């Protein structure tokens, strides 16, 4: 999950570079609606998240085949195992981050460094809390733990179900966060 959370730090630096290069002022002078500016930045964030998650999936697949003290790297790590269900959980974590981050970042008419900091802190706390809930469920509910903590053909249908549900929750939370962000951004400007 640490690798998945690195995206959040990357997003903060990317948005601060956007602010330093005065890209936001350029967006405001374009003949587009302010709502479209928010939607475009949210879509860019979602695209980066999905590309990053795809890279993590490739890394997790490679880790299945690397020996590490008699086990593979993927099965010797503490916490949730990077199986198919893990990426569904990661999508839910990203969706919760987007729901917390986007409305706070676009608070008011212009996004400032303090709004970026507050949005990142709140988004990270919400994302870690969400991950903690899934980790707690995996450790306390045996059936859920079997799906999230193992590799195997018998749990694969349930893992794909969690992946598809995670994708649906991610899409819904990201759209909801974008809607609230656009509403706050237009109202504040």
C-alpha positions, 0 to 999 in steps of 0.5 A, a space after each residue: 500500500 505504501 507504493 500505492 500511496 506514493 501517488 498522493 505525494 506525486 500528485 501534490 508535487 504535480 499540482 504545486 508545479 502547475 501553480 508555479 508555472 501559472 497554468 491555472 491562470 492560463 486555464 482561466 483565460 481559455 474560452 472554457 467554463 470553470 466547471 470544465 477546468 475542474 473536470 479536466 483536472 479531475 480526469 487528469 488525476 484519475 488517469 494518472 491514478 489508473 496508470 500508476 495502478 496499472 504499473 503496480 499491477 505489472 510489478 505485482 505480477 512480476 513479484 509472483 515469480 521472484 524467489 525470496 527465501 523459499 517464497 515469492 516476494 508477493 506472498 512474503 509481505 505483511 498486510 494485504 497480498 497484492 492479488 486481484 482483490 488488492 487492486 479493487 481495494 486500492 481503487 476504493 482507497 483512491 476513490 475515497 482520496 478523490 472524494 476528500 481531496 478534490 472538493 477541498 483542493 478546489 475550495 473557493 475561486 482559486 486553489 492556494 498552497 494552503 488548500 493543497 496542503 489541507 486537501 492532501 492531509 485530509 485525503 491521505 488520512 481518509 485513504 489510510 483509514 479506508 485501507 485500515 478498515 480493509 486490513 482490519 476486515 482481512 484480519 478479523 473476518 476469516 472469509 474476507 481474509 481468505 480472499 484478500 490474503 491468499 492466492 488461489 483459484 478457489 478465491 479468484 471469482 471473489 477477488 474479481 468481484 472485489 475488483 469490479 466492485 472497487 472499480 464501480 466504487 472508484 468511479 462513483 466516488 471520483 464523479 461525486 468528488 468532481 461534482 462537489 469540487 466543480 460546485 465549490 469552485 464555481 460558487 467561490 469564483 
